[in-house]
Amino acid sequence: MLFIIPFILSIMAVGATGFYASSLLQGRMDISNSVLQSLSGFRNLSAAMAEFLANATQENREAVNARLADQRSLLKIRHRAAQRRS
């Protein structure tokens, strides 16, 4: 019994450390995913702007405005979520 209790406590310590590390990793992955989505949105917006500059039509202008509005709303959502976390 004397040898079993330290063994069980060490297993519990390893489990607690793993749980803590996995929660930290999950937070980092959420941040990375958010950044990736924001950068993808900027890339799409940039492509729409380049298309508009290459072919300036009303349809392309409306497409740029729609993607700009989408990107703004995405960034506002991300900003609010970051404020709630802190």
Salt bridges, closest charged atoms under 4 A:
none
